[in-house]
Amino acid sequence: MVDLSSDFCGIKSPNPFWLASAPPTDKAYNVERAFEAGWGGVVWKTLGSEGPPVVNVNGPRYGAIHGADRRLLGLNNIELITDRDLETNLREIAEVKKRWPDRAIVVSIMVPCEEEAWKAILPRVEETGADGIELNFGCPHGMSERGMGSAVGQVPEYIEMVTRWCKTYSSQPVIVKLTPNITDIRKPARAAKAGGADAVSLINTINSITSVNLDFFAPEPTIDGKGSHGGYCGPAVKPIALSMVSEIARDPDTRGLPISGIGGVTTWRDAAEFIALGCGSVQVCTAAMTYGFKIVQEMTAGLAEWMETKGYETLDNFMGLAVPNVTDWQYLNLNYVTKAHIDQDLCIKCGRCHIACEDTSHQAITSMVDGVRHFEVMNEECVGCNLCVEVCPVTDCITMEEMVEGTDPRTGKPIRHDYANWTTHPNNPAAMEAAE
């Protein structure tokens, strides 16, 4: 039996799939529908302090990047934090938590960078019975212009200061949500840890303009002839999110700090990759907005089936296993050689591998043999870059095969590596240590 339950910095949930702080978690109706569908937890859409109400645009709030098949690749939004009053949100959070005691409810908060503002809201959130708080230091639009969101998240000193306030005035677990709109993600993570954070979550949305309307000559979404930068999310940001998560997971100054992974999680495989890089939970938004709440059922079933196949009984069994294999380029094995191989039975003779290699790479793939259209890799020219694998439209038609020094069994030609033996290579950390 596979156990998908998660214990993330003391916050328990039946599975690691949480809805991220966003429109899907703005009110009790949505959150309860999510729990009925099977989500393990939610981060309630960001609450603000009492005062002048937040006013959102009454028009388009989203811009998008689509693939050729209209599949949503990236979503840009210009929506602000909740525009519902604080008292209503707090009442609904308490009601939902009472009805769903086994699900994780974390409350996202964004108030002015003033101690009194945080001191005032934290006890009120704690009274709801919520499981923890998430400090929204990531939102790149609207609120950042008011000195909140990413305006705080880009200044490590502010992160540490506000986190300390929260740990002083609240007994709940404190999760710091980090902005990707920064050069070195390790610095804000270190600041969060220094301030006493129980965990970090990342990434928040990326500052972006997805497109320009060529009739109005304004960014999309266009509001009365004008547009603004917004926050970009969805499948397209996943590579950026994985990289930033890995940086925190392997940084000696933040190693061991719990991480909630966010950014393009659409399938169980995406979630497994984040967990393999050290994440104890994963947060989802765009996939739910695209396919509805029931997508979590595919995610949980797929993750459980994969874990059972691999022999993993709990999330802890594979959590962080990929972290030691993330390294700096200088430590890569330069004596490792691969060559592309084309399966002629699967090849549909489209020629994309040839033209990509001929025009932009190393001219290592033939196009004709004895006057017949035929594509074959010339090992002596192939550098193993795998561009052909990525452009080929047929799964597993082109694969990369490891070559060892000796004779190529396919061509009978000798294989000689140009680099010094890896055991003595200067980029090998073991060799460097031995030399010292």
C-alpha positions in Angstrom: 0.0 0.0 0.0 1.2 3.5 -0.9 0.8 6.3 1.6 0.5 9.7 0.0 0.0 11.6 3.3 2.1 14.6 3.9 3.5 16.2 7.0 4.9 19.6 5.9 6.5 21.5 8.7 3.8 20.1 11.0 0.9 20.7 8.6 -0.7 17.4 7.8 -2.7 16.6 4.7 -3.9 13.3 3.1 -1.8 14.0 0.0 0.8 16.6 -1.0 -1.4 18.4 -3.6 -2.5 21.8 -2.4 -4.2 24.5 -4.4 -2.0 27.6 -4.4 -3.2 31.0 -3.3 -5.1 32.3 -6.3 -8.7 32.8 -7.6 -9.6 29.1 -7.0 -9.1 29.6 -3.3 -10.9 32.9 -2.9 -14.0 31.7 -1.0 -15.5 28.8 0.9 -17.6 27.6 -2.1 -14.5 27.0 -4.3 -12.4 25.5 -1.4 -15.1 23.0 -0.4 -15.5 21.9 -4.0 -11.8 21.4 -4.1 -11.8 19.3 -1.0 -14.7 17.2 -2.3 -12.7 16.5 -5.4 -9.7 15.3 -3.3 -7.3 18.1 -2.8 -5.1 17.6 0.2 -5.0 21.3 1.1 -5.3 24.9 0.0 -3.6 28.1 0.5 -6.4 30.6 0.9 -6.2 33.6 -1.5 -4.1 36.4 0.0 -5.8 38.4 2.7 -5.0 42.1 3.2 -5.5 44.4 6.2 -8.7 46.2 7.0 -9.0 49.6 5.4 -9.7 50.8 1.8 -11.0 47.9 -0.2 -8.9 46.2 -2.9 -10.5 46.9 -6.3 -9.9 44.6 -9.2 -10.4 45.4 -12.9 -13.9 44.7 -14.2 -12.6 43.3 -17.5 -10.1 40.8 -18.8 -7.6 39.7 -16.2 -5.7 37.0 -18.1 -3.3 36.8 -21.0 -2.1 33.4 -22.4 0.4 31.6 -24.5 -1.0 28.6 -26.4 0.7 25.8 -28.2 -0.2 24.9 -31.8 -3.1 22.7 -30.5 -4.5 25.5 -28.3 -3.1 23.8 -25.2 -2.4 26.4 -22.5 1.3 26.7 -22.0 1.5 29.9 -19.9 -1.0 32.2 -18.2 -0.5 35.8 -17.2 -2.8 37.5 -14.7 -3.3 41.1 -13.5 -5.6 40.2 -10.6 -4.8 41.5 -7.2 -5.2 39.9 -3.8 -8.7 39.2 -2.5 -11.3 42.0 -3.0 -13.6 40.4 -0.4 -13.6 42.0 3.1 -11.3 40.5 5.8 -14.1 39.6 8.2 -15.9 37.5 5.6 -12.8 35.6 4.6 -11.9 34.9 8.2 -15.3 33.6 9.0 -15.3 31.3 6.0 -11.9 30.0 6.8 -13.0 29.0 10.2 -16.2 27.3 8.9 -14.4 25.3 6.3 -11.7 24.2 8.7 -14.3 22.9 11.1 -16.0 20.9 8.3 -12.7 19.6 6.8 -10.4 19.0 9.8 -8.2 16.5 7.9 -7.3 19.0 5.1 -4.6 21.6 5.3 -5.7 25.2 5.2 -2.9 27.7 5.0 -3.7 31.4 4.9 -1.8 33.7 2.6 -1.3 37.2 4.0 0.0 40.5 2.5 -0.1 43.7 4.5 2.0 46.8 4.6 5.6 46.4 5.7 4.9 47.8 9.2 5.1 45.8 12.4 1.7 47.0 13.7 -0.1 45.8 10.5 1.3 42.3 10.9 0.7 42.3 14.7 -2.9 43.2 14.1 -3.8 40.5 11.5 -1.9 37.5 12.8 -4.0 36.8 15.9 -7.2 37.1 13.9 -6.0 34.5 11.4 -4.9 32.2 14.1 -8.3 32.3 15.7 -9.8 30.6 12.6 -8.0 27.4 13.4 -6.1 27.4 10.1 -3.0 25.3 10.0 -0.4 27.9 9.0 0.3 31.2 7.3 2.1 31.9 4.0 3.7 35.4 3.7 3.1 36.6 0.1 6.4 38.2 -0.8 6.0 37.3 -4.4 3.2 39.1 -6.2 4.9 41.1 -9.0 2.0 43.4 -10.0 -0.4 45.8 -8.5 0.5 45.3 -4.9 4.3 45.6 -5.5 3.7 49.2 -6.6 2.2 49.7 -3.2 5.4 48.5 -1.4 4.2 44.9 -0.8 4.5 41.6 -2.6 7.7 41.3 -4.6 8.7 44.7 -3.5 9.4 43.1 -0.1 10.5 39.7 -1.5 13.3 41.4 -3.5 14.9 42.8 -0.3 16.3 40.0 2.0 16.5 42.4 5.0 12.7 43.0 4.7 12.1 39.3 4.4 14.0 38.5 7.6 12.4 41.4 9.5 8.8 40.6 8.6 9.4 36.9 9.2 10.6 37.7 12.7 7.5 39.7 13.4 5.3 36.8 12.3 7.2 34.3 14.5 6.8 36.8 17.4 3.1 37.4 17.1 1.9 34.0 15.8 2.4 30.4 17.0 1.4 29.0 13.6 3.9 27.6 11.1 5.2 30.4 8.9 5.8 29.7 5.2 7.6 32.4 3.2 6.5 32.6 -0.4 9.5 33.7 -2.6 9.5 35.8 -5.7 11.4 34.5 -8.8 11.9 38.1 -9.9 15.4 38.2 -8.4 18.9 37.3 -9.5 19.8 34.8 -6.8 17.0 32.9 -5.1 19.2 31.7 -2.4 19.5 35.1 -0.7 15.8 35.6 0.1 15.6 31.9 1.2 18.5 32.5 3.6 16.8 35.6 4.9 13.6 33.7 5.5 15.5 31.0 7.4 17.4 33.6 9.4 14.1 35.2 10.4 12.8 31.9 11.7 10.6 30.7 8.9 9.4 27.1 9.2 9.4 26.7 5.4 9.5 28.5 2.0 7.3 28.1 -1.0 8.3 28.9 -4.6 8.0 30.1 -7.2 5.5 32.9 -7.3 4.6 34.3 -10.7 7.1 35.8 -13.1 6.8 39.4 -14.1 5.6 39.4 -17.7 3.8 40.7 -20.7 2.5 37.7 -22.7 1.5 39.6 -25.9 0.7 42.9 -27.5 -2.7 43.6 -29.2 -1.8 44.8 -32.6 -5.1 46.6 -33.1 -4.9 48.6 -29.9 -1.1 48.5 -29.6 -1.4 47.6 -25.9 -0.5 44.6 -23.8 -2.9 41.8 -23.3 -5.2 41.7 -21.4 -6.2 45.1 -22.6 -8.4 47.3 -20.3 -9.9 50.3 -22.2 -6.9 50.6 -24.5 -4.2 50.1 -21.9 -2.4 47.1 -20.4 0.0 46.3 -17.6 2.6 43.8 -16.7 1.3 40.8 -14.8 2.3 37.5 -13.2 3.2 34.5 -15.5 2.5 30.9 -14.5 1.6 27.6 -15.9 3.6 24.7 -17.6 6.1 27.1 -19.2 7.5 28.2 -15.8 8.2 24.7 -14.5 11.8 24.6 -15.6 12.5 27.9 -13.8 10.7 26.7 -10.7 12.7 23.4 -10.6 16.0 25.2 -10.9 15.2 27.6 -8.1 13.9 24.9 -5.9 17.2 22.9 -6.5 19.3 26.0 -5.6 17.6 26.2 -2.2 17.7 22.4 -1.6 21.4 22.1 -2.2 22.5 25.4 -0.6 24.4 24.7 2.7 22.8 27.7 4.3 19.2 26.5 3.6 19.7 22.8 3.4 16.9 21.0 5.4 14.5 24.0 5.1 11.1 22.5 4.1 10.0 23.6 0.6 6.6 23.7 -1.0 7.0 23.5 -4.7 5.0 25.8 -7.1 5.2 26.4 -10.8 3.6 24.5 -13.7 2.5 21.4 -11.8 0.1 19.8 -14.2 0.6 16.0 -13.9 1.7 13.5 -11.2 5.1 13.4 -12.9 5.6 17.1 -12.4 4.8 16.7 -8.7 7.2 13.7 -8.4 10.0 15.8 -9.9 9.4 18.6 -7.4 9.3 16.1 -4.5 12.5 14.4 -5.8 14.2 17.9 -5.5 13.2 18.1 -1.9 9.6 19.5 -1.8 7.3 18.2 0.9 4.2 19.5 -0.8 3.3 20.9 -4.2 0.9 23.8 -5.0 -1.2 23.9 -8.1 -3.1 26.8 -9.7 -3.1 27.0 -13.6 -3.9 23.3 -14.1 -6.9 23.5 -11.9 -8.1 26.7 -13.7 -7.6 24.9 -17.0 -9.0 21.5 -16.3 -11.1 21.9 -13.1 -10.6 20.6 -9.6 -11.0 16.9 -10.5 -7.6 16.9 -12.1 -6.2 16.1 -8.7 -7.7 12.6 -9.0 -5.4 11.9 -12.0 -2.5 13.4 -10.0 -3.0 11.3 -6.9 -3.7 8.1 -8.8 -0.7 8.6 -11.1 1.7 9.4 -8.3 0.5 6.4 -6.2 0.8 4.0 -9.2 4.3 5.2 -10.0 5.4 4.9 -6.3 4.0 1.4 -6.1 5.9 0.5 -9.3 9.1 1.9 -7.9 8.6 0.3 -4.4 8.2 3.7 -2.6 5.8 3.3 0.3 5.8 7.0 1.4 6.8 10.4 0.0 9.8 10.4 2.2 11.2 7.4 0.4 12.1 9.4 -2.7 11.9 13.0 -1.4 15.2 14.8 -2.2 16.8 11.9 -4.0 17.6 14.1 -7.0 19.3 16.9 -5.0 22.8 15.2 -4.8 22.8 14.8 -8.6 22.4 18.6 -9.2 25.8 20.0 -9.6 27.7 22.9 -11.2 28.8 22.6 -14.8 32.5 22.4 -13.9 31.9 19.0 -12.2 30.3 17.3 -15.1 32.1 14.2 -16.5 33.8 15.4 -19.7 34.8 11.8 -20.4 31.2 10.6 -20.8 30.3 10.2 -24.5 26.9 9.5 -26.1 25.9 9.3 -29.7 22.4 9.5 -31.3 20.8 6.4 -32.8 17.9 6.4 -35.1 15.5 3.4 -35.0 14.8 2.9 -38.7 11.6 0.9 -38.0 10.1 3.9 -36.2 11.5 6.6 -38.5 8.8 8.3 -40.6 11.4 10.0 -42.9 10.2 13.5 -42.0 13.8 14.8 -42.1 13.5 17.2 -39.1 16.5 15.6 -37.4 18.6 16.1 -40.5 17.7 19.7 -41.2 18.1 20.7 -37.5 21.5 19.1 -37.4 22.5 20.3 -40.9 21.5 23.9 -40.4 22.1 24.5 -36.7 24.3 21.8 -35.3 27.1 19.5 -36.4 26.1 18.0 -39.8 26.0 14.6 -38.4 22.9 13.1 -39.9 22.7 11.9 -43.5 19.7 12.6 -45.7 20.3 10.2 -48.6 21.9 6.8 -49.0 22.4 5.4 -52.5 19.9 7.9 -53.8 17.2 6.9 -51.3 15.8 9.2 -48.6 17.4 7.8 -45.5 18.5 9.3 -42.2 21.5 7.9 -40.3 23.8 9.3 -37.6 27.5 9.6 -38.6 29.2 8.9 -35.3 32.4 10.6 -36.2 30.6 13.9 -36.5 28.0 13.5 -33.7 28.8 15.3 -30.5 25.9 13.8 -28.6 24.0 17.1 -28.2 20.6 15.3 -28.5 19.0 18.2 -30.5 17.7 15.6 -32.9 16.0 13.7 -30.1 14.1 16.9 -29.0 12.9 17.8 -32.5 11.9 14.3 -33.6 8.1 14.0 -33.6 8.2 10.2 -32.9 8.7 9.1 -29.3 11.8 7.0 -28.8 12.6 7.0 -32.5 16.0 8.7 -31.7 17.8 7.7 -28.5 21.1 8.5 -27.0 23.5 5.7 -26.5 26.6 5.7 -24.2 29.8 5.0 -26.0 32.8 3.5 -24.3 36.3 3.5 -25.6 36.9 0.7 -28.0 35.1 -0.2 -31.2 31.6 1.0 -32.2 29.6 -2.3 -32.7 27.5 -0.7 -35.4 30.2 0.7 -37.6 33.3 -1.2 -36.6 35.2 2.1 -36.2 37.3 2.9 -33.2 36.0 5.2 -30.5 38.5 7.4 -28.8 37.7 10.1 -26.3 39.4 13.4 -26.6 39.5 14.2 -22.9 41.9 13.0 -20.2 40.7 10.1 -18.1 38.0 11.3 -15.8 39.7 9.8 -12.7 42.4 12.5 -13.1 40.4 15.2 -14.8 40.8 18.6 -13.1 37.0 19.1 -13.0 36.5 15.9 -11.0 36.1 17.0 -7.3 37.6 13.7 -6.1 40.6 14.2 -8.3 40.9 17.8 -7.0 40.8 16.6 -3.4 43.4 13.9 -4.1 45.7 16.5 -5.7 45.5 18.6 -2.6 
